[in-house]
Amino acid sequence: RVRATLLAGPGLAVASYRCLPRLLLQYGNDKELRLNLNLLEERRERAAICEAKAKLKMTKYYNARVRSITFKPGDFVYRSNDASHTVAGGKLGPKWEGTYEVIEALGDGAYKLRSRDEAILPKTWNIANLKRCYL
């Protein structure tokens, strides 16, 4: 600690440990702030690299456990009632409806379906809205 004297009035001197070090610290703090500004970009780059590593690790973990599902023409599937809204029932209604046959796989998870009465559905259906039916 550095002991400094501080004038507290006309002719009164009071000993203080706070006055002088504060001035010295302020000058040193400015130097540190300038140095931190110079190192800030490097710190951001390191954070971005760390983030990319974490994302890659999570992606690998997810992809190791996910099962890919594909349907071939002739497979039977159920269609999600949330996507088609054909059967009303609210909260207690059926989640899946019908039994449909896959007639064409269009790629990227899109499929053309045919109902049990041989009517081809006008829209294509994504694999997220289909579930395999084991008949």
N, C-alpha and C positions, 0 to 999 in steps of 0.2 A: 504494500500500500504506500501511496505517496501522501504525505501530510501537507496540506496547503492552508494558507490563511485567507480568510474571506472578510472583507470589510462589511460590518453590519450597521454602520452609521458613521457619524462624524467622529473619527478617532477610535472607534471600537474595532478590534480585530478578533475574529472568532476562528478557532481551528476547525478545519473541515477535511474529511477524507473523500468527499464526493466531487468537489469542484474540478480539480485538475485532471483526475483520471477520466472524467467524462469527456473533456476536450480531446484528450489523447485517444480515447476510444472512438470518438467520432471520426477522427482523421483515419484511424486504422480501419474503421468500418467502411468508409468510402472506398478504400483500396480493395477490401474484401468483396464489396458489392460489384466493383468493376471486374474483378476476377471471376465472380460468379456469372456475370453477364457473358463473359467470354466462354465459360464452360457450359452455359445453358444449352446450346445447340447440341453439344456432344452428349449431354445428359438425356436430351429428348431422343436422340438417335438410339442410345442404349435402351431407353424405355420402349421404343418402337420395336427393336429387335426382340426384347423380352416378351412383348405382347404377341409378336408373330410366332415365337416359339411355343407359347402357351396355346395359341389357337391351333397350331399344327398338331400339338399333342392331343388336344380335345378332338380334333377331326379324326386322327388316327384311332383314338379310343372308340369314337362313335362308329366309324366305318368298319371296325373289326367285329362289331356286334350286330350290325344291321343286316337283315335278311332281304335279299332282293326277291321281289315277287313279279313274275311274268305269267301271262296267260297265253295259251295257244288257241288257234281256232278249233272249236269243238268243246272247249272247257265250259263248264257251267259256273255262273257267278250270281251273287246277290248284289243288288244296287242299294246304296245308302239312301235312306228316306230323307235325310237332312238335305241332300243334294237335289232330289227329285220332287219332294213335297207332294207326292201323290196320295199318300195315306195320312190323313190327319189323325191325331190322337194325343197331341200334346206331350207331356212329360212321360206318360205311361204308354204311349203308342209304340209301334214296332220301329226298331232302328234300321232294319234292313227289309227290303221288299222284293218280291218276285223271285223267279228263277229265270235267268237269262242265259243265252248261249252266245259265246264270243264267236263272231263270224269273220272278223278281220282285226289284225293287230297293225295299227298305223304307225307305230314307233313313238318313242318318248312317253310311253305309258298311256297312250290313247287307244281306245278300242271301240269298234262298232259292235252293237249287240242286237240280238233277235230274241223276242219274247217266246213263250211256250206255244202261242197260237200262230207262230211263223211270221209275225209282223216285225219288220226291221225298225228299230228306234231311229228317229231322225237325227238325234245329236250323237256326237262321240262322247265317250265317258272316260274320265281319267282313272288311273289305277287307284288313286287315293279314295275314290268313291265306290270301289268294287271290293268284294270279298269272295273268296273261293267257296263254291258250293260242292260238297262231296255227295254226289248221287251215285 
